[in-house]
Amino acid sequence: MKIFLDNDLAVHDAHAVEEANLYGPDARLYVLQTSYRDPLHDEPTGLGVFAPIPVELSGVVARDPDTSTERTEGGKYTRADTLVFIPRLMIEEKGAEIPKVGDIIELWPNTASVDAARNSAYRRKGFYEIKHVSNDGEVGASRTPVRYKLETIRLTDFSPENRFSS
């Protein structure tokens, strides 16, 4: 039986941050202000207001989105679902809140549209709304996650950037 020590968590944290920095895209996390959450159900009320300064993340691990297209009498709509993994240590270093349902994450914010033909990241670029958050990679008996797993969605008929207040 192996006993996990505090330094095991540090090793896993370092690995998660290194993986995100090496392979992950840049991202911006826009946090929904908590004063606009329903106190009973802990859900966003109305459209909410987002923090004016996004949290800049140097790298996250994002899977290619599963994209489906639907054609109706109202037009063509696209839905993109993707998984995003953010290292816990990166969130703590930025002093940001833990991501929650209703927050918005922008993937590949610095990818220029000029590179659209050459850069596959441009097709996945955009704002995604967080639909579910769970802990990922708990080490041993520790309840501290190594990273957060975000299930996100992007709909073309109501894209997440429409939720920003002016």
Buried (B, 14 or more C-beta within 10 A) or exposed (E): EEEEEEEBBEEBBEBBBEBBBEEBBBBBBBBBEEEBBEEEEEEBEEEBEBBEEBBEBBBBBBEEBEEEEEEEEEEEBBBBBBBBBBBBBBBEEEEBBBBBBBBBBBBBBEBEEEEEEEBEBBBBBBBBBBEEBEBBBBBEEBEBBBBBBBBBBBBBEEBBEEBBEE
